[in-house]
Amino acid sequence: MQVIRAVVRRWRTEARDQGMSTAEYAVGTIAAAAFAGLLFKIVTSSEVKTLLLGIIRRALQLAG
């Protein structure tokens, strides 16, 4: 019986330590959304658009 109790106690302790809690999910979600917003702002900036269009034009000129 003591062996079973020890196994259950160990399983409960390990189960508590696995995965993220709700608060950690919330912080991770907010951080991911902020990072996505920052990337969107950078990618849609005029400098990046100009750079990407230049790369595409050069690639098309080399191809054709």
CHARMM-style PDB file with segment names, atoms N, HN, CA, C and O in Angstrom:
ATOM      1  N   MET     1       0.824  -1.186   0.000  1.00  0.00      PROA
ATOM      2  CA  MET     1       0.000   0.000   0.000  1.00  0.00      PROA
ATOM      3  C   MET     1       0.872   1.255   0.000  1.00  0.00      PROA
ATOM      4  O   MET     1       0.534   2.253  -0.636  1.00  0.00      PROA
ATOM      5  N   GLN     2       1.993   1.196   0.717  1.00  0.00      PROA
ATOM      6  HN  GLN     2       2.267   0.385   1.233  1.00  0.00      PROA
ATOM      7  CA  GLN     2       2.877   2.358   0.768  1.00  0.00      PROA
ATOM      8  C   GLN     2       3.479   2.643  -0.599  1.00  0.00      PROA
ATOM      9  O   GLN     2       3.708   3.800  -0.952  1.00  0.00      PROA
ATOM     10  N   VAL     3       3.731   1.607  -1.358  1.00  0.00      PROA
ATOM     11  HN  VAL     3       3.545   0.667  -1.072  1.00  0.00      PROA
ATOM     12  CA  VAL     3       4.301   1.781  -2.693  1.00  0.00      PROA
ATOM     13  C   VAL     3       3.305   2.523  -3.579  1.00  0.00      PROA
ATOM     14  O   VAL     3       3.685   3.426  -4.324  1.00  0.00      PROA
ATOM     15  N   ILE     4       2.042   2.147  -3.497  1.00  0.00      PROA
ATOM     16  HN  ILE     4       1.733   1.413  -2.892  1.00  0.00      PROA
ATOM     17  CA  ILE     4       1.011   2.805  -4.302  1.00  0.00      PROA
ATOM     18  C   ILE     4       0.892   4.268  -3.910  1.00  0.00      PROA
ATOM     19  O   ILE     4       0.792   5.137  -4.777  1.00  0.00      PROA
ATOM     20  N   ARG     5       0.903   4.549  -2.614  1.00  0.00      PROA
ATOM     21  HN  ARG     5       0.985   3.843  -1.910  1.00  0.00      PROA
ATOM     22  CA  ARG     5       0.826   5.935  -2.150  1.00  0.00      PROA
ATOM     23  C   ARG     5       2.020   6.737  -2.645  1.00  0.00      PROA
ATOM     24  O   ARG     5       1.866   7.890  -3.049  1.00  0.00      PROA
ATOM     25  N   ALA     6       3.185   6.153  -2.618  1.00  0.00      PROA
ATOM     26  HN  ALA     6       3.310   5.217  -2.289  1.00  0.00      PROA
ATOM     27  CA  ALA     6       4.386   6.851  -3.074  1.00  0.00      PROA
ATOM     28  C   ALA     6       4.302   7.142  -4.570  1.00  0.00      PROA
ATOM     29  O   ALA     6       4.685   8.220  -5.024  1.00  0.00      PROA
ATOM     30  N   VAL     7       3.805   6.182  -5.323  1.00  0.00      PROA
ATOM     31  HN  VAL     7       3.494   5.306  -4.954  1.00  0.00      PROA
ATOM     32  CA  VAL     7       3.664   6.380  -6.776  1.00  0.00      PROA
ATOM     33  C   VAL     7       2.646   7.471  -7.062  1.00  0.00      PROA
ATOM     34  O   VAL     7       2.890   8.342  -7.898  1.00  0.00      PROA
ATOM     35  N   VAL     8       1.509   7.435  -6.379  1.00  0.00      PROA
ATOM     36  HN  VAL     8       1.311   6.728  -5.700  1.00  0.00      PROA
ATOM     37  CA  VAL     8       0.465   8.454  -6.592  1.00  0.00      PROA
ATOM     38  C   VAL     8       0.989   9.830  -6.192  1.00  0.00      PROA
ATOM     39  O   VAL     8       0.758  10.811  -6.899  1.00  0.00      PROA
ATOM     40  N   ARG     9       1.687   9.907  -5.068  1.00  0.00      PROA
ATOM     41  HN  ARG     9       1.874   9.110  -4.494  1.00  0.00      PROA
ATOM     42  CA  ARG     9       2.236  11.187  -4.618  1.00  0.00      PROA
ATOM     43  C   ARG     9       3.225  11.732  -5.636  1.00  0.00      PROA
ATOM     44  O   ARG     9       3.215  12.923  -5.945  1.00  0.00      PROA
ATOM     45  N   ARG    10       4.069  10.865  -6.152  1.00  0.00      PROA
ATOM     46  HN  ARG    10       4.077   9.897  -5.901  1.00  0.00      PROA
ATOM     47  CA  ARG    10       5.062  11.286  -7.155  1.00  0.00      PROA
ATOM     48  C   ARG    10       4.361  11.717  -8.446  1.00  0.00      PROA
ATOM     49  O   ARG    10       4.751  12.711  -9.058  1.00  0.00      PROA
ATOM     50  N   TRP    11       3.339  10.981  -8.859  1.00  0.00      PROA
ATOM     51  HN  TRP    11       3.023  10.173  -8.362  1.00  0.00      PROA
ATOM     52  CA  TRP    11       2.598  11.324 -10.075  1.00  0.00      PROA
ATOM     53  C   TRP    11       1.922  12.685  -9.939  1.00  0.00      PROA
ATOM     54  O   TRP    11       1.930  13.478 -10.880  1.00  0.00      PROA
ATOM     55  N   ARG    12       1.341  12.957  -8.782  1.00  0.00      PROA
ATOM     56  HN  ARG    12       1.334  12.312  -8.017  1.00  0.00      PROA
ATOM     57  CA  ARG    12       0.679  14.250  -8.553  1.00  0.00      PROA
ATOM     58  C   ARG    12       1.692  15.380  -8.599  1.00  0.00      PROA
ATOM     59  O   ARG    12       1.414  16.433  -9.172  1.00  0.00      PROA
ATOM     60  N   THR    13       2.856  15.182  -8.008  1.00  0.00      PROA
ATOM     61  HN  THR    13       3.082  14.326  -7.543  1.00  0.00      PROA
ATOM     62  CA  THR    13       3.898  16.215  -8.015  1.00  0.00      PROA
ATOM     63  C   THR    13       4.374  16.475  -9.432  1.00  0.00      PROA
ATOM     64  O   THR    13       4.515  17.632  -9.826  1.00  0.00      PROA
ATOM     65  N   GLU    14       4.622  15.432 -10.206  1.00  0.00      PROA
ATOM     66  HN  GLU    14       4.507  14.492  -9.886  1.00  0.00      PROA
ATOM     67  CA  GLU    14       5.080  15.594 -11.582  1.00  0.00      PROA
ATOM     68  C   GLU    14       3.996  16.219 -12.443  1.00  0.00      PROA
ATOM     69  O   GLU    14       4.298  17.024 -13.323  1.00  0.00      PROA
ATOM     70  N   ALA    15       2.740  15.865 -12.207  1.00  0.00      PROA
ATOM     71  HN  ALA    15       2.495  15.210 -11.492  1.00  0.00      PROA
ATOM     72  CA  ALA    15       1.642  16.402 -13.006  1.00  0.00      PROA
ATOM     73  C   ALA    15       1.501  17.902 -12.790  1.00  0.00      PROA
ATOM     74  O   ALA    15       1.149  18.626 -13.721  1.00  0.00      PROA
ATOM     75  N   ARG    16       1.769  18.377 -11.587  1.00  0.00      PROA
ATOM     76  HN  ARG    16       2.055  17.788 -10.831  1.00  0.00      PROA
ATOM     77  CA  ARG    16       1.681  19.814 -11.315  1.00  0.00      PROA
ATOM     78  C   ARG    16       2.778  20.589 -12.027  1.00  0.00      PROA
ATOM     79  O   ARG    16       2.584  21.753 -12.377  1.00  0.00      PROA
ATOM     80  N   ASP    17       3.917  19.965 -12.245  1.00  0.00      PROA
ATOM     81  HN  ASP    17       4.075  19.019 -11.961  1.00  0.00      PROA
ATOM     82  CA  ASP    17       5.049  20.658 -12.831  1.00  0.00      PROA
ATOM     83  C   ASP    17       5.052  20.635 -14.350  1.00  0.00      PROA
ATOM     84  O   ASP    17       5.890  21.291 -14.970  1.00  0.00      PROA
ATOM     85  N   GLN    18       4.144  19.902 -14.960  1.00  0.00      PROA
ATOM     86  HN  GLN    18       3.464  19.369 -14.457  1.00  0.00      PROA
ATOM     87  CA  GLN    18       4.141  19.786 -16.416  1.00  0.00      PROA
ATOM     88  C   GLN    18       3.215  20.827 -17.029  1.00  0.00      PROA
ATOM     89  O   GLN    18       2.149  21.126 -16.490  1.00  0.00      PROA
ATOM     90  N   GLY    19       3.642  21.380 -18.177  1.00  0.00      PROA
ATOM     91  HN  GLY    19       4.508  21.137 -18.615  1.00  0.00      PROA
ATOM     92  CA  GLY    19       2.784  22.294 -18.921  1.00  0.00      PROA
ATOM     93  C   GLY    19       2.753  23.693 -18.340  1.00  0.00      PROA
ATOM     94  O   GLY    19       3.365  23.981 -17.311  1.00  0.00      PROA
ATOM     95  N   MET    20       2.020  24.553 -19.032  1.00  0.00      PROA
ATOM     96  HN  MET    20       1.524  24.319 -19.867  1.00  0.00      PROA
ATOM     97  CA  MET    20       1.907  25.932 -18.593  1.00  0.00      PROA
ATOM     98  C   MET    20       0.568  26.138 -17.892  1.00  0.00      PROA
ATOM     99  O   MET    20      -0.415  25.454 -18.178  1.00  0.00      PROA
ATOM    100  N   SER    21       0.554  27.079 -16.982  1.00  0.00      PROA
ATOM    101  HN  SER    21       1.352  27.634 -16.749  1.00  0.00      PROA
ATOM    102  CA  SER    21      -0.689  27.424 -16.319  1.00  0.00      PROA
ATOM    103  C   SER    21      -1.442  28.441 -17.169  1.00  0.00      PROA
ATOM    104  O   SER    21      -0.926  28.915 -18.181  1.00  0.00      PROA
ATOM    105  N   THR    22      -2.631  28.765 -16.767  1.00  0.00      PROA
ATOM    106  HN  THR    22      -3.051  28.380 -15.945  1.00  0.00      PROA
ATOM    107  CA  THR    22      -3.449  29.720 -17.511  1.00  0.00      PROA
ATOM    108  C   THR    22      -2.768  31.078 -17.583  1.00  0.00      PROA
ATOM    109  O   THR    22      -2.801  31.728 -18.628  1.00  0.00      PROA
ATOM    110  N   ALA    23      -2.160  31.513 -16.503  1.00  0.00      PROA
ATOM    111  HN  ALA    23      -2.134  30.985 -15.654  1.00  0.00      PROA
ATOM    112  CA  ALA    23      -1.469  32.798 -16.502  1.00  0.00      PROA
ATOM    113  C   ALA    23      -0.295  32.792 -17.480  1.00  0.00      PROA
ATOM    114  O   ALA    23      -0.049  33.785 -18.164  1.00  0.00      PROA
ATOM    115  N   GLU    24       0.416  31.693 -17.544  1.00  0.00      PROA
ATOM    116  HN  GLU    24       0.216  30.886 -16.988  1.00  0.00      PROA
ATOM    117  CA  GLU    24       1.536  31.604 -18.489  1.00  0.00      PROA
ATOM    118  C   GLU    24       1.041  31.613 -19.923  1.00  0.00      PROA
ATOM    119  O   GLU    24       1.681  32.206 -20.792  1.00  0.00      PROA
ATOM    120  N   TYR    25      -0.097  30.960 -20.190  1.00  0.00      PROA
ATOM    121  HN  TYR    25      -0.616  30.478 -19.484  1.00  0.00      PROA
ATOM    122  CA  TYR    25      -0.694  31.003 -21.524  1.00  0.00      PROA
ATOM    123  C   TYR    25      -1.075  32.437 -21.887  1.00  0.00      PROA
ATOM    124  O   TYR    25      -0.851  32.876 -23.015  1.00  0.00      PROA
ATOM    125  N   ALA    26      -1.647  33.161 -20.935  1.00  0.00      PROA
ATOM    126  HN  ALA    26      -1.829  32.805 -20.019  1.00  0.00      PROA
ATOM    127  CA  ALA    26      -2.068  34.545 -21.183  1.00  0.00      PROA
ATOM    128  C   ALA    26      -0.859  35.422 -21.512  1.00  0.00      PROA
ATOM    129  O   ALA    26      -0.899  36.199 -22.465  1.00  0.00      PROA
ATOM    130  N   VAL    27       0.197  35.303 -20.741  1.00  0.00      PROA
ATOM    131  HN  VAL    27       0.230  34.671 -19.966  1.00  0.00      PROA
ATOM    132  CA  VAL    27       1.404  36.091 -20.994  1.00  0.00      PROA
ATOM    133  C   VAL    27       2.019  35.704 -22.328  1.00  0.00      PROA
ATOM    134  O   VAL    27       2.451  36.574 -23.086  1.00  0.00      PROA
ATOM    135  N   GLY    28       2.065  34.419 -22.624  1.00  0.00      PROA
ATOM    136  HN  GLY    28       1.714  33.713 -22.009  1.00  0.00      PROA
ATOM    137  CA  GLY    28       2.612  33.973 -23.906  1.00  0.00      PROA
ATOM    138  C   GLY    28       1.788  34.461 -25.083  1.00  0.00      PROA
ATOM    139  O   GLY    28       2.342  34.844 -26.113  1.00  0.00      PROA
ATOM    140  N   THR    29       0.467  34.450 -24.939  1.00  0.00      PROA
ATOM    141  HN  THR    29       0.017  34.139 -24.102  1.00  0.00      PROA
ATOM    142  CA  THR    29      -0.413  34.930 -26.006  1.00  0.00      PROA
ATOM    143  C   THR    29      -0.239  36.424 -26.236  1.00  0.00      PROA
ATOM    144  O   THR    29      -0.192  36.871 -27.382  1.00  0.00      PROA
ATOM    145  N   ILE    30      -0.144  37.189 -25.176  1.00  0.00      PROA
ATOM    146  HN  ILE    30      -0.183  36.826 -24.245  1.00  0.00      PROA
ATOM    147  CA  ILE    30       0.061  38.631 -25.303  1.00  0.00      PROA
ATOM    148  C   ILE    30       1.408  38.919 -25.952  1.00  0.00      PROA
ATOM    149  O   ILE    30       1.505  39.791 -26.816  1.00  0.00      PROA
ATOM    150  N   ALA    31       2.442  38.200 -25.548  1.00  0.00      PROA
ATOM    151  HN  ALA    31       2.363  37.492 -24.847  1.00  0.00      PROA
ATOM    152  CA  ALA    31       3.765  38.401 -26.139  1.00  0.00      PROA
ATOM    153  C   ALA    31       3.760  38.047 -27.619  1.00  0.00      PROA
ATOM    154  O   ALA    31       4.355  38.759 -28.427  1.00  0.00      PROA
ATOM    155  N   ALA    32       3.099  36.961 -27.979  1.00  0.00      PROA
ATOM    156  HN  ALA    32       2.616  36.383 -27.322  1.00  0.00      PROA
ATOM    157  CA  ALA    32       3.022  36.555 -29.389  1.00  0.00      PROA
ATOM    158  C   ALA    32       2.257  37.583 -30.209  1.00  0.00      PROA
ATOM    159  O   ALA    32       2.654  37.897 -31.331  1.00  0.00      PROA
ATOM    160  N   ALA    33       1.172  38.107 -29.668  1.00  0.00      PROA
ATOM    161  HN  ALA    33       0.850  37.852 -28.757  1.00  0.00      PROA
ATOM    162  CA  ALA    33       0.394  39.122 -30.382  1.00  0.00      PROA
ATOM    163  C   ALA    33       1.194  40.410 -30.553  1.00  0.00      PROA
ATOM    164  O   ALA    33       1.137  41.041 -31.608  1.00  0.00      PROA
ATOM    165  N   ALA    34       1.934  40.799 -29.529  1.00  0.00      PROA
ATOM    166  HN  ALA    34       1.980  40.287 -28.672  1.00  0.00      PROA
ATOM    167  CA  ALA    34       2.767  42.002 -29.630  1.00  0.00      PROA
ATOM    168  C   ALA    34       3.864  41.813 -30.669  1.00  0.00      PROA
ATOM    169  O   ALA    34       4.150  42.724 -31.447  1.00  0.00      PROA
ATOM    170  N   PHE    35       4.470  40.650 -30.684  1.00  0.00      PROA
ATOM    171  HN  PHE    35       4.238  39.910 -30.053  1.00  0.00      PROA
ATOM    172  CA  PHE    35       5.519  40.365 -31.658  1.00  0.00      PROA
ATOM    173  C   PHE    35       4.948  40.356 -33.074  1.00  0.00      PROA
ATOM    174  O   PHE    35       5.575  40.867 -34.002  1.00  0.00      PROA
ATOM    175  N   ALA    36       3.762  39.779 -33.239  1.00  0.00      PROA
ATOM    176  HN  ALA    36       3.253  39.365 -32.485  1.00  0.00      PROA
ATOM    177  CA  ALA    36       3.114  39.757 -34.556  1.00  0.00      PROA
ATOM    178  C   ALA    36       2.791  41.168 -35.014  1.00  0.00      PROA
ATOM    179  O   ALA    36       2.966  41.493 -36.189  1.00  0.00      PROA
ATOM    180  N   GLY    37       2.325  42.005 -34.108  1.00  0.00      PROA
ATOM    181  HN  GLY    37       2.183  41.741 -33.154  1.00  0.00      PROA
ATOM    182  CA  GLY    37       2.037  43.403 -34.447  1.00  0.00      PROA
ATOM    183  C   GLY    37       3.289  44.147 -34.867  1.00  0.00      PROA
ATOM    184  O   GLY    37       3.268  44.926 -35.820  1.00  0.00      PROA
ATOM    185  N   LEU    38       4.375  43.906 -34.158  1.00  0.00      PROA
ATOM    186  HN  LEU    38       4.392  43.273 -33.384  1.00  0.00      PROA
ATOM    187  CA  LEU    38       5.647  44.546 -34.506  1.00  0.00      PROA
ATOM    188  C   LEU    38       6.136  44.086 -35.874  1.00  0.00      PROA
ATOM    189  O   LEU    38       6.571  44.904 -36.683  1.00  0.00      PROA
ATOM    190  N   LEU    39       6.068  42.786 -36.137  1.00  0.00      PROA
ATOM    191  HN  LEU    39       5.714  42.121 -35.479  1.00  0.00      PROA
ATOM    192  CA  LEU    39       6.475  42.270 -37.450  1.00  0.00      PROA
ATOM    193  C   LEU    39       5.613  42.841 -38.563  1.00  0.00      PROA
ATOM    194  O   LEU    39       6.121  43.191 -39.628  1.00  0.00      PROA
ATOM    195  N   PHE    40       4.304  42.937 -38.322  1.00  0.00      PROA
ATOM    196  HN  PHE    40       3.890  42.652 -37.457  1.00  0.00      PROA
ATOM    197  CA  PHE    40       3.398  43.497 -39.323  1.00  0.00      PROA
ATOM    198  C   PHE    40       3.761  44.940 -39.625  1.00  0.00      PROA
ATOM    199  O   PHE    40       3.771  45.353 -40.785  1.00  0.00      PROA
ATOM    200  N   LYS    41       4.056  45.700 -38.596  1.00  0.00      PROA
ATOM    201  HN  LYS    41       4.048  45.365 -37.654  1.00  0.00      PROA
ATOM    202  CA  LYS    41       4.425  47.111 -38.772  1.00  0.00      PROA
ATOM    203  C   LYS    41       5.721  47.228 -39.575  1.00  0.00      PROA
ATOM    204  O   LYS    41       5.837  48.094 -40.443  1.00  0.00      PROA
ATOM    205  N   ILE    42       6.690  46.363 -39.290  1.00  0.00      PROA
ATOM    206  HN  ILE    42       6.596  45.660 -38.585  1.00  0.00      PROA
ATOM    207  CA  ILE    42       7.968  46.407 -40.004  1.00  0.00      PROA
ATOM    208  C   ILE    42       7.786  45.996 -41.458  1.00  0.00      PROA
ATOM    209  O   ILE    42       8.299  46.665 -42.355  1.00  0.00      PROA
ATOM    210  N   VAL    43       7.073  44.917 -41.703  1.00  0.00      PROA
ATOM    211  HN  VAL    43       6.656  44.373 -40.975  1.00  0.00      PROA
ATOM    212  CA  VAL    43       6.925  44.392 -43.060  1.00  0.00      PROA
ATOM    213  C   VAL    43       6.112  45.344 -43.934  1.00  0.00      PROA
ATOM    214  O   VAL    43       6.363  45.439 -45.135  1.00  0.00      PROA
ATOM    215  N   THR    44       5.153  46.043 -43.356  1.00  0.00      PROA
ATOM    216  HN  THR    44       4.950  45.965 -42.380  1.00  0.00      PROA
ATOM    217  CA  THR    44       4.324  46.951 -44.151  1.00  0.00      PROA
ATOM    218  C   THR    44       4.912  48.358 -44.241  1.00  0.00      PROA
ATOM    219  O   THR    44       4.283  49.246 -44.815  1.00  0.00      PROA
ATOM    220  N   SER    45       6.094  48.576 -43.691  1.00  0.00      PROA
ATOM    221  HN  SER    45       6.605  47.854 -43.225  1.00  0.00      PROA
ATOM    222  CA  SER    45       6.705  49.903 -43.795  1.00  0.00      PROA
ATOM    223  C   SER    45       7.174  50.154 -45.223  1.00  0.00      PROA
ATOM    224  O   SER    45       7.441  49.214 -45.971  1.00  0.00      PROA
ATOM    225  N   SER    46       7.271  51.410 -45.590  1.00  0.00      PROA
ATOM    226  HN  SER    46       7.054  52.174 -44.983  1.00  0.00      PROA
ATOM    227  CA  SER    46       7.636  51.768 -46.967  1.00  0.00      PROA
ATOM    228  C   SER    46       9.055  51.318 -47.308  1.00  0.00      PROA
ATOM    229  O   SER    46       9.324  50.952 -48.453  1.00  0.00      PROA
ATOM    230  N   GLU    47       9.963  51.337 -46.335  1.00  0.00      PROA
ATOM    231  HN  GLU    47       9.744  51.634 -45.405  1.00  0.00      PROA
ATOM    232  CA  GLU    47      11.344  50.922 -46.592  1.00  0.00      PROA
ATOM    233  C   GLU    47      11.414  49.449 -46.967  1.00  0.00      PROA
ATOM    234  O   GLU    47      12.122  49.075 -47.902  1.00  0.00      PROA
ATOM    235  N   VAL    48      10.692  48.626 -46.251  1.00  0.00      PROA
ATOM    236  HN  VAL    48      10.117  48.930 -45.491  1.00  0.00      PROA
ATOM    237  CA  VAL    48      10.706  47.187 -46.520  1.00  0.00      PROA
ATOM    238  C   VAL    48      10.013  46.895 -47.851  1.00  0.00      PROA
ATOM    239  O   VAL    48      10.471  46.048 -48.619  1.00  0.00      PROA
ATOM    240  N   LYS    49       8.908  47.594 -48.125  1.00  0.00      PROA
ATOM    241  HN  LYS    49       8.535  48.282 -47.502  1.00  0.00      PROA
ATOM    242  CA  LYS    49       8.224  47.412 -49.409  1.00  0.00      PROA
ATOM    243  C   LYS    49       9.158  47.751 -50.566  1.00  0.00      PROA
ATOM    244  O   LYS    49       9.228  47.018 -51.552  1.00  0.00      PROA
ATOM    245  N   THR    50       9.878  48.871 -50.440  1.00  0.00      PROA
ATOM    246  HN  THR    50       9.821  49.467 -49.640  1.00  0.00      PROA
ATOM    247  CA  THR    50      10.820  49.274 -51.483  1.00  0.00      PROA
ATOM    248  C   THR    50      11.916  48.235 -51.659  1.00  0.00      PROA
ATOM    249  O   THR    50      12.269  47.889 -52.787  1.00  0.00      PROA
ATOM    250  N   LEU    51      12.448  47.741 -50.567  1.00  0.00      PROA
ATOM    251  HN  LEU    51      12.160  48.022 -49.651  1.00  0.00      PROA
ATOM    252  CA  LEU    51      13.501  46.733 -50.625  1.00  0.00      PROA
ATOM    253  C   LEU    51      13.000  45.454 -51.293  1.00  0.00      PROA
ATOM    254  O   LEU    51      13.680  44.901 -52.157  1.00  0.00      PROA
ATOM    255  N   LEU    52      11.815  44.980 -50.898  1.00  0.00      PROA
ATOM    256  HN  LEU    52      11.263  45.429 -50.196  1.00  0.00      PROA
ATOM    257  CA  LEU    52      11.272  43.757 -51.491  1.00  0.00      PROA
ATOM    258  C   LEU    52      10.960  43.929 -52.972  1.00  0.00      PROA
ATOM    259  O   LEU    52      11.225  43.029 -53.769  1.00  0.00      PROA
ATOM    260  N   LEU    53      10.404  45.068 -53.346  1.00  0.00      PROA
ATOM    261  HN  LEU    53      10.188  45.800 -52.699  1.00  0.00      PROA
ATOM    262  CA  LEU    53      10.128  45.323 -54.758  1.00  0.00      PROA
ATOM    263  C   LEU    53      11.415  45.362 -55.574  1.00  0.00      PROA
ATOM    264  O   LEU    53      11.448  44.883 -56.708  1.00  0.00      PROA
ATOM    265  N   GLY    54      12.480  45.932 -55.001  1.00  0.00      PROA
ATOM    266  HN  GLY    54      12.454  46.321 -54.080  1.00  0.00      PROA
ATOM    267  CA  GLY    54      13.779  45.943 -55.677  1.00  0.00      PROA
ATOM    268  C   GLY    54      14.319  44.547 -55.901  1.00  0.00      PROA
ATOM    269  O   GLY    54      14.855  44.242 -56.967  1.00  0.00      PROA
ATOM    270  N   ILE    55      14.179  43.707 -54.902  1.00  0.00      PROA
ATOM    271  HN  ILE    55      13.744  43.955 -54.036  1.00  0.00      PROA
ATOM    272  CA  ILE    55      14.648  42.316 -55.027  1.00  0.00      PROA
ATOM    273  C   ILE    55      13.852  41.583 -56.098  1.00  0.00      PROA
ATOM    274  O   ILE    55      14.420  40.848 -56.907  1.00  0.00      PROA
ATOM    275  N   ILE    56      12.533  41.784 -56.103  1.00  0.00      PROA
ATOM    276  HN  ILE    56      12.072  42.381 -55.446  1.00  0.00      PROA
ATOM    277  CA  ILE    56      11.697  41.120 -57.098  1.00  0.00      PROA
ATOM    278  C   ILE    56      12.012  41.608 -58.501  1.00  0.00      PROA
ATOM    279  O   ILE    56      12.089  40.812 -59.437  1.00  0.00      PROA
ATOM    280  N   ARG    57      12.195  42.909 -58.649  1.00  0.00      PROA
ATOM    281  HN  ARG    57      12.133  43.555 -57.888  1.00  0.00      PROA
ATOM    282  CA  ARG    57      12.544  43.452 -59.979  1.00  0.00      PROA
ATOM    283  C   ARG    57      13.864  42.884 -60.483  1.00  0.00      PROA
ATOM    284  O   ARG    57      13.973  42.495 -61.645  1.00  0.00      PROA
ATOM    285  N   ARG    58      14.864  42.837 -59.609  1.00  0.00      PROA
ATOM    286  HN  ARG    58      14.775  43.153 -58.665  1.00  0.00      PROA
ATOM    287  CA  ARG    58      16.159  42.278 -60.022  1.00  0.00      PROA
ATOM    288  C   ARG    58      16.027  40.810 -60.406  1.00  0.00      PROA
ATOM    289  O   ARG    58      16.629  40.370 -61.386  1.00  0.00      PROA
ATOM    290  N   ALA    59      15.260  40.059 -59.656  1.00  0.00      PROA
ATOM    291  HN  ALA    59      14.771  40.416 -58.860  1.00  0.00      PROA
ATOM    292  CA  ALA    59      15.081  38.635 -59.976  1.00  0.00      PROA
ATOM    293  C   ALA    59      14.362  38.458 -61.310  1.00  0.00      PROA
ATOM    294  O   ALA    59      14.700  37.567 -62.089  1.00  0.00      PROA
ATOM    295  N   LEU    60      13.375  39.303 -61.567  1.00  0.00      PROA
ATOM    296  HN  LEU    60      13.101  40.026 -60.933  1.00  0.00      PROA
ATOM    297  CA  LEU    60      12.661  39.207 -62.849  1.00  0.00      PROA
ATOM    298  C   LEU    60      13.542  39.635 -64.022  1.00  0.00      PROA
ATOM    299  O   LEU    60      13.449  39.079 -65.116  1.00  0.00      PROA
ATOM    300  N   GLN    61      14.382  40.614 -63.786  1.00  0.00      PROA
ATOM    301  HN  GLN    61      14.457  41.067 -62.897  1.00  0.00      PROA
ATOM    302  CA  GLN    61      15.305  41.043 -64.868  1.00  0.00      PROA
ATOM    303  C   GLN    61      16.329  39.946 -65.185  1.00  0.00      PROA
ATOM    304  O   GLN    61      16.677  39.733 -66.347  1.00  0.00      PROA
ATOM    305  N   LEU    62      16.801  39.260 -64.159  1.00  0.00      PROA
ATOM    306  HN  LEU    62      16.518  39.433 -63.215  1.00  0.00      PROA
ATOM    307  CA  LEU    62      17.752  38.167 -64.391  1.00  0.00      PROA
ATOM    308  C   LEU    62      17.089  36.988 -65.079  1.00  0.00      PROA
ATOM    309  O   LEU    62      17.720  36.292 -65.876  1.00  0.00      PROA
ATOM    310  N   ALA    63      15.824  36.763 -64.776  1.00  0.00      PROA
ATOM    311  HN  ALA    63      15.311  37.328 -64.129  1.00  0.00      PROA
ATOM    312  CA  ALA    63      15.117  35.619 -65.348  1.00  0.00      PROA
ATOM    313  C   ALA    63      14.675  35.869 -66.788  1.00  0.00      PROA
ATOM    314  O   ALA    63      14.573  34.935 -67.583  1.00  0.00      PROA
ATOM    315  N   GLY    64      14.417  37.111 -67.113  1.00  0.00      PROA
ATOM    316  HN  GLY    64      14.499  37.870 -66.467  1.00  0.00      PROA
ATOM    317  CA  GLY    64      13.828  37.319 -68.435  1.00  0.00      PROA
ATOM    318  C   GLY    64      14.502  38.375 -69.174  1.00  0.00      PROA
ATOM    319  OT1 GLY    64      14.125  38.672 -70.308  1.00  0.00      PROA
TER     320      GLY     64
END
